[in-house]
Amino acid sequence: MNKRSPNQPAAALPTGEVIAEFSDYAAAVAYVDKLIKQEFPAGAIAIVGKDLRTVERVRGKLSYARLAVAGASTGAWLGLIIGILFTSDPTASASVALQGVMQAVIMGAGIGMLFNVVRFSLTKNKRSWISQSQVVAANYQVQVPTDMANDAKAKASATETI
């Protein structure tokens, strides 16, 4: 179930006229910045990515050792937080409190390491590498409502002549 706030419009493709097209997003953003600096209404502008593709970039090799180290570091942080919360006894000496926190960090690291390795071992469709996915557009179009297109083109060209 997809919940939206009453003020949030339903997702729809913008309509209007394409006033500029760019091969990279940064150039489209720079163009929109020019329009807004020329007092063009920002709410009337849309940047539309065309020809979308999913790109998965391989970041590195995955091994049990890497999983164990990642789990240990996450578990150690969690242990540190738990140790600080539960060993904060004002009547205890500093060395006793530090010892309690260190024990929690070591236990957290061990549990995190074990959890990560077991979780990976039980996973079906194991991959031996780490990746990051993102959606990339081949080109970006700047669109404005049709009745405002001539004004937008004039303001964009005015910034180029200055």
DSSP file with accessible surface (Angstrom, degrees, kcal/mol):
  #  RESIDUE AA STRUCTURE BP1 BP2  ACC     N-H-->O    O-->H-N    N-H-->O    O-->H-N    TCO  KAPPA ALPHA  PHI   PSI    X-CA   Y-CA   Z-CA
    1    1 A M              0   0  206      0, 0.0     2,-0.7     0, 0.0     0, 0.0   0.000 360.0 360.0 360.0 124.5    0.0    0.0    0.0
    2    2 A N        -     0   0  149      2,-0.0     2,-0.4     0, 0.0     0, 0.0  -0.837 360.0-161.5 -99.1 113.2    1.5    3.3   -1.1
    3    3 A K        -     0   0  163     -2,-0.7     2,-0.3     0, 0.0     0, 0.0  -0.808  10.3-179.8 -99.1 133.4    0.6    6.2    1.2
    4    4 A R        -     0   0  132     -2,-0.4     6,-0.0     4,-0.0    -2,-0.0  -0.929  31.5-110.8-123.9 153.5    0.9    9.8    0.0
    5    5 A S    >   -     0   0   59     -2,-0.3     3,-1.4     1,-0.1     0, 0.0  -0.486  33.9-113.0 -75.8 155.5    0.2   12.9    1.8
    6    6 A P  T 3  S+     0   0  130      0, 0.0    -1,-0.1     0, 0.0    -2,-0.0   0.796 116.9  53.7 -61.2 -25.5   -2.8   14.8    0.6
    7    7 A N  T 3  S+     0   0  153      2,-0.1    -2,-0.0     0, 0.0     0, 0.0   0.607  88.8  90.8 -83.8 -13.1   -0.6   17.7   -0.7
    8    8 A Q  S <  S-     0   0  102     -3,-1.4     3,-0.1     1,-0.0    -4,-0.0  -0.752  74.7-137.1 -88.8 119.2    1.7   15.3   -2.7
    9    9 A P        -     0   0  105      0, 0.0    -4,-0.1     0, 0.0     3,-0.1  -0.333  29.7 -93.2 -71.7 156.5    0.5   15.0   -6.3
   10   10 A A        -     0   0   63      1,-0.1     2,-0.3    -6,-0.0    -6,-0.0  -0.383  50.4 -95.6 -65.1 146.0    0.4   11.6   -8.0
   11   11 A A        +     0   0  110     -3,-0.1     2,-0.3    -2,-0.1    -1,-0.1  -0.475  60.4 157.9 -67.1 126.6    3.6   10.8   -9.9
   12   12 A A        -     0   0   87     -2,-0.3     3,-0.1    -3,-0.1     0, 0.0  -0.988  47.3 -96.6-147.7 151.8    3.0   11.7  -13.6
   13   13 A L        -     0   0  148     -2,-0.3     2,-0.1     1,-0.1    35,-0.0  -0.507  48.7-111.1 -68.5 136.0    5.2   12.5  -16.5
   14   14 A P        -     0   0   53      0, 0.0     2,-0.3     0, 0.0    -1,-0.1  -0.393  29.9-147.4 -68.0 146.8    5.5   16.2  -17.0
   15   15 A T        +     0   0  127     -2,-0.1     2,-0.3   128,-0.1   128,-0.0  -0.803  47.4  74.0-110.7 158.2    3.8   17.7  -20.0
   16   16 A G  S    S-     0   0   31     -2,-0.3     2,-0.4   129,-0.2   127,-0.0  -0.921  79.7 -39.7 138.7-163.4    5.0   20.6  -22.0
   17   17 A E  E     -A  144   0A  64    127,-2.6   127,-1.9    -2,-0.3     2,-0.6  -0.816  45.8-125.1-106.0 138.7    7.7   21.6  -24.5
   18   18 A V  E     +A  143   0A  52     -2,-0.4   125,-0.2   125,-0.2     3,-0.1  -0.701  29.6 175.4 -79.2 120.7   11.3   20.5  -24.4
   19   19 A I  E     +     0   0A  22    123,-2.8     2,-0.3    -2,-0.6    -1,-0.2   0.605  64.3  10.2-103.9 -14.2   13.4   23.7  -24.4
   20   20 A A  E     -A  142   0A  17    122,-1.1   122,-2.6     2,-0.0     2,-0.4  -0.980  58.4-156.3-160.4 153.3   16.8   22.1  -24.0
   21   21 A E  E     -A  141   0A 105     -2,-0.3     2,-0.3   120,-0.2   120,-0.2  -0.999  13.7-176.7-137.4 137.3   18.5   18.7  -24.1
   22   22 A F  E     -A  140   0A  49    118,-3.0   118,-3.2    -2,-0.4    -2,-0.0  -0.942  30.2-140.0-134.4 154.4   21.7   17.6  -22.4
   23   23 A S  S    S+     0   0   96     -2,-0.3     2,-0.3   116,-0.2    -1,-0.1   0.649  90.3  42.4 -88.3 -15.3   23.8   14.5  -22.3
   24   24 A D  S  > S-     0   0   76    116,-0.1     4,-1.4     1,-0.1     3,-0.4  -0.970  76.7-128.2-134.5 152.3   24.7   14.9  -18.6
   25   25 A Y  H  > S+     0   0  127     -2,-0.3     4,-2.5     1,-0.2     5,-0.2   0.861 104.7  60.8 -64.1 -39.3   22.6   15.8  -15.6
   26   26 A A  H  > S+     0   0   64      1,-0.2     4,-2.3     2,-0.2    -1,-0.2   0.885 104.0  50.4 -59.8 -38.5   25.0   18.5  -14.4
   27   27 A A  H  > S+     0   0   30     -3,-0.4     4,-2.1     2,-0.2    -1,-0.2   0.898 109.9  50.5 -67.5 -37.9   24.5   20.5  -17.6
   28   28 A A  H  X S+     0   0    0     -4,-1.4     4,-2.3     2,-0.2    -2,-0.2   0.917 110.7  49.3 -65.1 -41.1   20.7   20.3  -17.2
   29   29 A V  H  X S+     0   0   46     -4,-2.5     4,-2.6     1,-0.2    -2,-0.2   0.915 109.5  51.8 -64.1 -41.6   21.0   21.5  -13.7
   30   30 A A  H  X S+     0   0   47     -4,-2.3     4,-2.0    -5,-0.2    -1,-0.2   0.903 109.1  50.8 -62.8 -38.6   23.2   24.4  -14.7
   31   31 A Y  H  X S+     0   0   22     -4,-2.1     4,-2.0     2,-0.2    -2,-0.2   0.926 110.3  48.8 -64.3 -44.2   20.6   25.4  -17.4
   32   32 A V  H  X S+     0   0   19     -4,-2.3     4,-2.6     1,-0.2     5,-0.2   0.904 107.8  55.3 -63.7 -39.6   17.8   25.3  -14.9
   33   33 A D  H  X S+     0   0   80     -4,-2.6     4,-2.4     1,-0.2    -1,-0.2   0.911 106.2  51.7 -58.2 -41.7   19.9   27.5  -12.5
   34   34 A K  H  X S+     0   0   81     -4,-2.0     4,-1.2     1,-0.2    -1,-0.2   0.919 110.1  49.0 -61.0 -43.7   20.2   30.0  -15.4
   35   35 A L  H  <>S+     0   0    0     -4,-2.0     5,-2.1     1,-0.2     3,-0.5   0.928 111.7  48.0 -62.8 -44.4   16.4   30.1  -15.9
   36   36 A I  H ><5S+     0   0   69     -4,-2.6     3,-1.9     1,-0.2    -1,-0.2   0.889 107.3  55.6 -66.7 -37.0   15.7   30.5  -12.2
   37   37 A K  H 3<5S+     0   0  162     -4,-2.4    -1,-0.2     1,-0.3    -2,-0.2   0.789 103.3  57.0 -65.7 -23.7   18.3   33.4  -11.9
   38   38 A Q  T 3<5S-     0   0   58     -4,-1.2    -1,-0.3    -3,-0.5    -2,-0.2   0.137 126.2-104.1 -91.1  16.9   16.4   35.1  -14.7
   39   39 A E  T < 5 +     0   0  157     -3,-1.9    -3,-0.2     1,-0.2    -2,-0.1   0.717  66.8 155.4  70.0  24.3   13.2   34.9  -12.5
   40   40 A F      < -     0   0    4     -5,-2.1     2,-0.3    -6,-0.1    -1,-0.2  -0.662  58.1 -96.4 -77.0 138.4   11.6   32.1  -14.4
   41   41 A P    >   -     0   0   61      0, 0.0     3,-1.5     0, 0.0     4,-0.2  -0.393  30.5-152.1 -63.4 119.1    9.1   30.2  -12.1
   42   42 A A  G >  S+     0   0   56     -2,-0.3     3,-1.6     1,-0.3    -6,-0.1   0.834  90.0  63.4 -62.4 -34.7   11.0   27.2  -10.6
   43   43 A G  G 3  S+     0   0   87      1,-0.3    -1,-0.3     3,-0.0    -3,-0.0   0.639  96.9  58.9 -67.3 -12.0    7.8   25.2  -10.1
   44   44 A A  G <  S+     0   0   23     -3,-1.5     2,-0.4   100,-0.0    -1,-0.3   0.472  89.9  88.8 -94.8  -2.0    7.2   25.2  -13.9
   45   45 A I    <   -     0   0   25     -3,-1.6     2,-0.4    -4,-0.2    99,-0.2  -0.770  51.1-178.4-102.4 140.6   10.5   23.5  -14.8
   46   46 A A  E     -B  143   0A  27     97,-2.3    97,-3.1    -2,-0.4     2,-0.6  -0.999  18.5-150.6-135.4 139.1   11.1   19.7  -15.0
   47   47 A I  E     -B  142   0A  52     -2,-0.4     2,-0.5    95,-0.2    95,-0.2  -0.957  21.3-166.4-105.0 120.7   14.2   17.8  -15.8
   48   48 A V  E     -B  141   0A  20     93,-3.1    93,-2.8    -2,-0.6     2,-0.4  -0.938  11.7-144.1-115.1 121.6   13.3   14.5  -17.5
   49   49 A G  E     -B  140   0A  29     -2,-0.5     2,-0.3    91,-0.2    91,-0.2  -0.695  20.5-161.4 -81.6 133.4   15.7   11.6  -17.9
   50   50 A K  E     +B  139   0A  87     89,-3.0    88,-1.7    -2,-0.4    89,-1.4  -0.849  61.8  21.4-116.3 153.2   15.3    9.7  -21.1
   51   51 A D  E    S-     0   0A  90     -2,-0.3    87,-0.8    86,-0.2    -1,-0.2   0.979  81.9-157.0  57.2  61.5   16.5    6.3  -22.1
   52   52 A L  E     -B  137   0A 109     -3,-0.2     2,-0.3    85,-0.2    85,-0.2  -0.441  15.5-179.5 -74.1 143.1   17.0    5.0  -18.6
   53   53 A R  E     -B  136   0A 151     83,-2.6    83,-3.3    -2,-0.1     2,-0.5  -0.988  27.3-125.6-139.0 147.7   19.3    2.1  -17.9
   54   54 A T  E     -B  135   0A 107     -2,-0.3     2,-0.5    81,-0.2    81,-0.2  -0.841  27.1-166.1 -93.2 127.2   20.3    0.2  -14.7
   55   55 A V  E     -B  134   0A  46     79,-3.4    79,-2.1    -2,-0.5     2,-0.6  -0.961   5.8-165.0-116.4 127.2   24.0    0.2  -14.2
   56   56 A E  E     -B  133   0A  85     -2,-0.5     2,-0.5    77,-0.2    77,-0.2  -0.954   7.8-160.1-114.1 116.0   25.6   -2.1  -11.7
   57   57 A R  E     -B  132   0A 114     75,-2.9    75,-2.0    -2,-0.6     2,-0.4  -0.850  16.0-131.9 -99.6 126.2   29.2   -1.3  -10.8
   58   58 A V  E     -B  131   0A  95     -2,-0.5    73,-0.3    73,-0.2     3,-0.1  -0.625  23.8-177.8 -78.0 125.6   31.3   -4.0   -9.3
   59   59 A R  E     -     0   0A 137     71,-3.4     2,-0.3    -2,-0.4    72,-0.2   0.658  52.7 -45.3-100.1 -22.8   33.1   -2.6   -6.2
   60   60 A G  E     -B  130   0A  21     70,-1.3    70,-3.0     2,-0.0    -1,-0.3  -0.962  64.7 -63.2 170.2 174.8   35.2   -5.5   -5.0
   61   61 A K  E     -B  129   0A 160     -2,-0.3     2,-0.5    68,-0.3    68,-0.3  -0.610  42.2-141.0 -84.3 141.9   35.6   -9.2   -4.3
   62   62 A L        +     0   0   31     66,-2.4     2,-0.3    -2,-0.3     3,-0.0  -0.894  29.3 161.7-108.0 128.3   33.5  -10.7   -1.4
   63   63 A S     >  -     0   0   50     -2,-0.5     4,-2.4     1,-0.1     5,-0.2  -0.905  52.8-105.1-136.9 167.6   35.1  -13.2    0.9
   64   64 A Y  H  > S+     0   0  106     -2,-0.3     4,-2.6     1,-0.2     5,-0.2   0.876 121.0  55.0 -62.0 -34.6   34.4  -14.7    4.3
   65   65 A A  H  > S+     0   0   67      2,-0.2     4,-2.5     1,-0.2    -1,-0.2   0.931 108.4  46.8 -64.5 -44.5   37.2  -12.6    5.7
   66   66 A R  H  > S+     0   0  118      1,-0.2     4,-2.4     2,-0.2    -1,-0.2   0.904 113.6  49.1 -64.3 -41.2   35.7   -9.4    4.4
   67   67 A L  H  X S+     0   0   16     -4,-2.4     4,-2.6     2,-0.2    -2,-0.2   0.905 110.7  50.7 -62.3 -42.5   32.3  -10.4    5.7
   68   68 A A  H  X S+     0   0   18     -4,-2.6     4,-2.6     2,-0.2    -2,-0.2   0.924 111.4  47.1 -63.3 -43.5   33.8  -11.2    9.1
   69   69 A V  H  X S+     0   0  104     -4,-2.5     4,-2.4     2,-0.2     5,-0.2   0.927 113.3  48.4 -65.6 -42.7   35.6   -7.8    9.3
   70   70 A A  H  X S+     0   0   43     -4,-2.4     4,-2.2     1,-0.2     5,-0.2   0.927 113.9  46.7 -63.9 -43.2   32.5   -5.9    8.3
   71   71 A G  H  X S+     0   0    2     -4,-2.6     4,-2.8     1,-0.2    42,-0.3   0.896 111.5  51.7 -65.1 -39.4   30.4   -7.8   10.8
   72   72 A A  H  X S+     0   0   17     -4,-2.6     4,-2.5    40,-0.3    -2,-0.2   0.912 110.1  48.2 -65.2 -41.4   33.0   -7.3   13.5
   73   73 A S  H  X S+     0   0   60     -4,-2.4     4,-2.0     2,-0.2    -2,-0.2   0.931 114.4  45.5 -67.7 -41.7   33.1   -3.6   13.0
   74   74 A T  H  X S+     0   0   96     -4,-2.2     4,-2.2     1,-0.2    -2,-0.2   0.932 115.2  47.7 -64.0 -45.5   29.3   -3.2   13.0
   75   75 A G  H  X S+     0   0    6     -4,-2.8     4,-2.9    34,-0.2    34,-0.4   0.871 108.4  55.1 -63.7 -36.3   29.0   -5.4   16.0
   76   76 A A  H  X S+     0   0   24     -4,-2.5     4,-2.5    32,-0.3    -1,-0.2   0.916 108.4  48.0 -64.4 -42.1   31.8   -3.5   17.8
   77   77 A W  H  X S+     0   0  172     -4,-2.0     4,-2.2     2,-0.2    -2,-0.2   0.924 113.3  47.6 -62.8 -43.8   29.9   -0.2   17.3
   78   78 A L  H  X S+     0   0  103     -4,-2.2     4,-2.6     1,-0.2     5,-0.2   0.920 112.1  50.3 -63.5 -42.2   26.7   -1.7   18.6
   79   79 A G  H  X S+     0   0    5     -4,-2.9     4,-3.1    26,-0.2    26,-0.3   0.878 107.8  53.9 -62.1 -38.9   28.6   -3.2   21.5
   80   80 A L  H  X S+     0   0   55     -4,-2.5     4,-2.5     2,-0.2     5,-0.2   0.939 110.4  46.2 -61.1 -46.4   30.1    0.2   22.3
   81   81 A I  H  X S+     0   0   94     -4,-2.2     4,-2.4     2,-0.2    -2,-0.2   0.945 116.1  44.7 -62.4 -47.6   26.7    1.8   22.4
   82   82 A I  H  X S+     0   0   76     -4,-2.6     4,-2.6     1,-0.2     5,-0.2   0.915 112.9  52.4 -63.8 -42.1   25.2   -0.9   24.5
   83   83 A G  H  X S+     0   0    2     -4,-3.1     4,-1.5    -5,-0.2    -1,-0.2   0.903 110.4  46.9 -60.9 -42.3   28.3   -0.9   26.8
   84   84 A I  H  < S+     0   0   92     -4,-2.5     4,-0.3    -5,-0.2    -1,-0.2   0.920 114.8  47.5 -66.3 -40.7   28.0    2.9   27.4
   85   85 A L  H  < S+     0   0  112     -4,-2.4     3,-0.4    -5,-0.2    -2,-0.2   0.894 120.2  34.9 -67.8 -41.4   24.3    2.7   28.1
   86   86 A F  H  < S+     0   0  166     -4,-2.6    -1,-0.2     1,-0.2    -2,-0.2   0.550 116.5  50.2 -97.3  -7.8   24.4   -0.3   30.5
   87   87 A T  S  < S+     0   0   41     -4,-1.5     2,-2.0    -5,-0.2    -1,-0.2   0.196  71.8 116.1-111.3  17.2   27.7    0.3   32.3
   88   88 A S        +     0   0   86     -3,-0.4    -1,-0.1    -4,-0.3    -4,-0.1  -0.472  35.7 154.3 -86.3  70.3   27.1    4.0   33.2
   89   89 A D    >   -     0   0   85     -2,-2.0     3,-1.2     1,-0.1     8,-0.1  -0.879  36.0-154.4 -98.4 116.5   27.0    3.4   36.9
   90   90 A P  T 3  S+     0   0  124      0, 0.0    -1,-0.1     0, 0.0    -2,-0.0   0.753  93.2  54.6 -66.2 -20.3   28.0    6.6   38.8
   91   91 A T  T 3  S+     0   0  120      2,-0.1     2,-0.1    -3,-0.1    -3,-0.0   0.651  90.5  92.5 -87.0 -13.3   29.3    4.7   41.8
   92   92 A A  S <  S-     0   0   34     -3,-1.2     2,-0.0     1,-0.1    -5,-0.0  -0.467  81.9-110.8 -80.2 151.7   31.7    2.5   39.7
   93   93 A S     >  -     0   0   62     -2,-0.1     4,-2.2     1,-0.1     5,-0.2  -0.333  29.5-108.2 -74.6 163.8   35.3    3.5   39.2
   94   94 A A  H  > S+     0   0   87      1,-0.2     4,-2.7     2,-0.2     5,-0.2   0.879 118.4  53.0 -62.5 -37.4   36.5    4.5   35.8
   95   95 A S  H  > S+     0   0   85      2,-0.2     4,-2.2     1,-0.2    -1,-0.2   0.893 109.3  48.5 -69.5 -35.9   38.5    1.3   35.3
   96   96 A V  H  > S+     0   0   79      2,-0.2     4,-2.2     1,-0.2    -2,-0.2   0.926 113.6  47.1 -67.8 -43.1   35.5   -0.9   36.1
   97   97 A A  H  X S+     0   0   28     -4,-2.2     4,-2.3     2,-0.2    -2,-0.2   0.925 113.0  48.8 -64.2 -42.8   33.3    1.1   33.7
   98   98 A L  H  X S+     0   0  111     -4,-2.7     4,-2.7     1,-0.2    -1,-0.2   0.903 109.6  52.4 -63.7 -39.8   35.9    1.0   31.0
   99   99 A Q  H  X S+     0   0  114     -4,-2.2     4,-2.2     1,-0.2    -1,-0.2   0.917 109.6  49.3 -63.3 -41.3   36.3   -2.8   31.5
  100  100 A G  H  X S+     0   0   15     -4,-2.2     4,-2.0     2,-0.2    -2,-0.2   0.907 112.1  47.9 -63.9 -41.4   32.5   -3.2   31.1
  101  101 A V  H  X S+     0   0   19     -4,-2.3     4,-2.5     2,-0.2    -2,-0.2   0.930 111.2  50.4 -66.1 -43.7   32.4   -1.1   27.9
  102  102 A M  H  X S+     0   0   94     -4,-2.7     4,-2.6     1,-0.2     5,-0.2   0.895 109.1  51.8 -63.3 -38.6   35.4   -3.0   26.4
  103  103 A Q  H  X S+     0   0  108     -4,-2.2     4,-2.7     2,-0.2    -1,-0.2   0.918 110.1  49.0 -62.9 -41.8   33.7   -6.4   27.2
  104  104 A A  H  X S+     0   0   21     -4,-2.0     4,-2.7     2,-0.2    -2,-0.2   0.898 110.9  50.5 -64.8 -38.8   30.6   -5.2   25.4
  105  105 A V  H  X S+     0   0   29     -4,-2.5     4,-2.5   -26,-0.3   -26,-0.2   0.940 112.9  45.4 -64.5 -45.3   32.6   -4.0   22.4
  106  106 A I  H  X S+     0   0  115     -4,-2.6     4,-2.4     2,-0.2    -2,-0.2   0.929 114.9  47.1 -66.3 -42.7   34.4   -7.4   22.1
  107  107 A M  H  X S+     0   0  123     -4,-2.7     4,-2.7    -5,-0.2     5,-0.2   0.916 112.4  50.5 -65.1 -41.6   31.2   -9.4   22.6
  108  108 A G  H  X S+     0   0   13     -4,-2.7     4,-2.8    -5,-0.2   -32,-0.3   0.912 109.9  50.4 -61.9 -41.5   29.5   -7.2   20.0
  109  109 A A  H  X S+     0   0   21     -4,-2.5     4,-2.5   -34,-0.4   -34,-0.2   0.929 112.4  47.1 -63.5 -43.0   32.3   -7.7   17.5
  110  110 A G  H  X S+     0   0   39     -4,-2.4     4,-2.5     2,-0.2    -2,-0.2   0.928 114.4  45.4 -64.9 -45.4   32.2  -11.4   18.0
  111  111 A I  H  X S+     0   0  116     -4,-2.7     4,-2.9     2,-0.2     5,-0.2   0.919 113.9  49.7 -65.7 -42.3   28.4  -11.6   17.6
  112  112 A G  H  X S+     0   0   13     -4,-2.8     4,-2.4    -5,-0.2   -40,-0.3   0.916 111.9  48.4 -62.5 -41.7   28.5   -9.3   14.6
  113  113 A M  H  X S+     0   0   78     -4,-2.5     4,-2.3   -42,-0.3     5,-0.2   0.954 114.3  45.4 -62.6 -48.8   31.2  -11.4   12.9
  114  114 A L  H  X S+     0   0  117     -4,-2.5     4,-2.6     1,-0.2     5,-0.3   0.924 112.9  50.7 -62.0 -45.1   29.4  -14.6   13.6
  115  115 A F  H  X S+     0   0  131     -4,-2.9     4,-2.6     1,-0.2     5,-0.2   0.924 111.4  47.5 -60.2 -45.9   26.0  -13.2   12.4
  116  116 A N  H  X S+     0   0   21     -4,-2.4     4,-2.1    -5,-0.2    -1,-0.2   0.919 114.3  45.6 -64.3 -44.4   27.5  -11.9    9.1
  117  117 A V  H  X S+     0   0   38     -4,-2.3     4,-2.3    -5,-0.2    -2,-0.2   0.932 115.9  45.5 -67.1 -44.3   29.3  -15.1    8.2
  118  118 A V  H  X S+     0   0   66     -4,-2.6     4,-1.9    -5,-0.2    -2,-0.2   0.927 111.6  52.9 -65.5 -42.2   26.3  -17.3    9.1
  119  119 A R  H  X S+     0   0  123     -4,-2.6     4,-0.6    -5,-0.3    -1,-0.2   0.924 112.2  44.8 -59.9 -43.1   23.9  -15.1    7.2
  120  120 A F  H >< S+     0   0   31     -4,-2.1     3,-0.8    -5,-0.2    -1,-0.2   0.895 110.1  55.3 -68.6 -37.8   26.1  -15.2    4.1
  121  121 A S  H 3< S+     0   0   48     -4,-2.3    -1,-0.2     1,-0.2    -2,-0.2   0.844 109.9  46.4 -63.9 -33.5   26.5  -19.0    4.4
  122  122 A L  H 3< S+     0   0  137     -4,-1.9     2,-0.3    -5,-0.1    -1,-0.2   0.547  90.0 107.7 -86.3  -7.6   22.8  -19.5    4.5
  123  123 A T    <<  -     0   0   63     -3,-0.8     3,-0.3    -4,-0.6     2,-0.2  -0.518  61.9-142.0 -75.9 134.2   22.1  -17.2    1.5
  124  124 A K  S    S+     0   0  176     -2,-0.3    -2,-0.1     1,-0.2    -1,-0.0  -0.529  82.4  33.3 -84.3 163.5   21.1  -18.8   -1.8
  125  125 A N  S    S-     0   0  159     -2,-0.2    -1,-0.2     1,-0.2     2,-0.1   0.946  84.1-165.8  56.6  50.2   22.4  -17.3   -5.0
  126  126 A K        -     0   0  102     -3,-0.3     2,-0.4    -5,-0.1    -1,-0.2  -0.429   6.7-158.4 -67.3 139.5   25.7  -16.2   -3.5
  127  127 A R        -     0   0  111     -2,-0.1    -1,-0.0     2,-0.1     0, 0.0  -0.934  14.9-144.0-115.0 147.3   27.8  -13.8   -5.4
  128  128 A S  S    S+     0   0   76     -2,-0.4   -66,-2.4   -67,-0.1     2,-0.3   0.087  77.9  59.8 -98.0  24.3   31.5  -13.5   -4.8
  129  129 A W  E    S- B   0  61A  83    -68,-0.3     2,-0.4   -70,-0.0   -68,-0.3  -0.976  73.5-125.3-148.3 160.3   31.6   -9.7   -5.4
  130  130 A I  E     + B   0  60A  55    -70,-3.0   -71,-3.4    -2,-0.3   -70,-1.3  -0.871  33.6 175.6-107.0 139.0   30.1   -6.5   -4.1
  131  131 A S  E     - B   0  58A  26     -2,-0.4     2,-0.4   -73,-0.3   -73,-0.2  -0.910  24.6-142.9-140.2 167.8   28.3   -4.1   -6.4
  132  132 A Q  E     - B   0  57A  97    -75,-2.0   -75,-2.9    -2,-0.3     2,-0.3  -0.998  18.0-152.9-133.2 127.6   26.3   -0.9   -6.4
  133  133 A S  E     + B   0  56A  71     -2,-0.4     2,-0.3   -77,-0.2   -77,-0.2  -0.775  19.0 165.4-102.2 146.8   23.3   -0.4   -8.7
  134  134 A Q  E     - B   0  55A  78    -79,-2.1   -79,-3.4    -2,-0.3     2,-0.5  -0.985  35.1-118.5-153.3 155.7   22.0    2.9  -10.0
  135  135 A V  E     - B   0  54A  95     -2,-0.3     2,-0.4   -81,-0.2   -81,-0.2  -0.856  33.4-172.9 -97.4 129.5   19.6    4.2  -12.7
  136  136 A V  E     - B   0  53A  47    -83,-3.3   -83,-2.6    -2,-0.5     2,-0.3  -0.963  13.9-142.2-126.6 139.6   21.3    6.3  -15.3
  137  137 A A  E     - B   0  52A  10     -2,-0.4   -86,-0.2   -85,-0.2   -85,-0.2  -0.777   9.6-143.3 -99.4 146.7   19.7    8.3  -18.2
  138  138 A A  E    S+     0   0A  45    -88,-1.7     2,-0.3   -87,-0.8   -87,-0.2   0.835  85.4   0.5 -75.8 -33.7   21.3    8.6  -21.6
  139  139 A N  E     - B   0  50A  35    -89,-1.4   -89,-3.0    -3,-0.0     2,-0.4  -0.980  66.0-135.8-151.7 163.0   20.1   12.2  -21.9
  140  140 A Y  E     -AB  22  49A  38   -118,-3.2  -118,-3.0    -2,-0.3     2,-0.4  -0.981  13.2-158.5-126.6 131.6   18.2   14.8  -19.9
  141  141 A Q  E     -AB  21  48A  27    -93,-2.8   -93,-3.1    -2,-0.4     2,-0.6  -0.905  10.6-143.8-110.8 137.4   15.5   17.1  -21.2
  142  142 A V  E     -AB  20  47A   0   -122,-2.6  -123,-2.8    -2,-0.4  -122,-1.1  -0.897  27.3-172.3 -97.7 121.3   14.4   20.4  -19.6
  143  143 A Q  E     +AB  18  46A  20    -97,-3.1   -97,-2.3    -2,-0.6  -125,-0.2  -0.909  13.6 174.8-118.7 146.2   10.7   20.9  -20.0
  144  144 A V  E     -A   17   0A   1   -127,-1.9  -127,-2.6    -2,-0.4   -99,-0.1  -0.928  48.0 -75.2-136.3 161.5    8.3   23.7  -19.3
  145  145 A P    >>  -     0   0   42      0, 0.0     3,-1.9     0, 0.0     4,-0.6  -0.288  46.6-117.0 -56.9 144.6    4.6   24.2  -19.9
  146  146 A T  G >4 S+     0   0   94      1,-0.3     3,-1.2     2,-0.2     4,-0.4   0.865 113.4  55.8 -54.9 -40.0    3.9   24.9  -23.6
  147  147 A D  G 34 S+     0   0  145      1,-0.2    -1,-0.3     2,-0.1     4,-0.2   0.666 112.4  43.4 -71.6 -10.8    2.5   28.4  -22.9
  148  148 A M  G <> S+     0   0   48     -3,-1.9     4,-2.3     1,-0.1    -1,-0.2   0.386  85.8  96.8-110.0   2.1    5.7   29.4  -21.1
  149  149 A A  H <X S+     0   0    0     -3,-1.2     4,-2.6    -4,-0.6     5,-0.2   0.904  82.7  48.9 -63.2 -45.0    8.2   27.9  -23.5
  150  150 A N  H  > S+     0   0  127     -4,-0.4     4,-2.3     1,-0.2    -1,-0.2   0.908 112.1  49.7 -63.4 -40.0    9.0   31.1  -25.5
  151  151 A D  H  > S+     0   0   75      2,-0.2     4,-2.4    -4,-0.2    -1,-0.2   0.924 111.7  49.0 -63.4 -42.5    9.6   33.0  -22.2
  152  152 A A  H  X S+     0   0    0     -4,-2.3     4,-2.5     2,-0.2    -2,-0.2   0.923 111.4  48.9 -64.4 -42.8   11.9   30.3  -21.0
  153  153 A K  H  X S+     0   0   82     -4,-2.6     4,-2.4     1,-0.2    -1,-0.2   0.913 111.8  49.6 -64.1 -39.8   13.9   30.2  -24.2
  154  154 A A  H  X S+     0   0   51     -4,-2.3     4,-1.9    -5,-0.2    -2,-0.2   0.918 112.4  46.7 -66.1 -42.4   14.2   34.0  -24.2
  155  155 A K  H  X S+     0   0   49     -4,-2.4     4,-1.3     2,-0.2    -1,-0.2   0.883 112.3  50.7 -68.6 -36.6   15.4   34.0  -20.6
  156  156 A A  H  X S+     0   0    2     -4,-2.5     4,-1.0     1,-0.2    -2,-0.2   0.915 112.5  45.9 -66.8 -40.7   17.9   31.2  -21.3
  157  157 A S  H  X S+     0   0   57     -4,-2.4     4,-1.4     1,-0.2    -2,-0.2   0.816 105.9  61.4 -72.7 -26.9   19.3   33.1  -24.3
  158  158 A A  H  X S+     0   0   33     -4,-1.9     4,-0.7     1,-0.2    -1,-0.2   0.871 102.9  50.4 -66.2 -34.4   19.5   36.3  -22.3
  159  159 A T  H  < S+     0   0   30     -4,-1.3    -1,-0.2     1,-0.2    -2,-0.2   0.812 107.2  54.5 -73.6 -27.0   21.9   34.7  -19.9
  160  160 A E  H  < S+     0   0  122     -4,-1.0    -1,-0.2     1,-0.2    -2,-0.2   0.809 107.0  49.9 -75.7 -27.9   24.1   33.5  -22.7
  161  161 A T  H  <        0   0  121     -4,-1.4    -1,-0.2    -3,-0.0    -2,-0.2   0.640 360.0 360.0 -85.9 -13.1   24.5   37.0  -24.3
  162  162 A I     <        0   0  161     -4,-0.7    -3,-0.0    -3,-0.2    -4,-0.0  -0.433 360.0 360.0 -78.1 360.0   25.5   38.6  -21.0
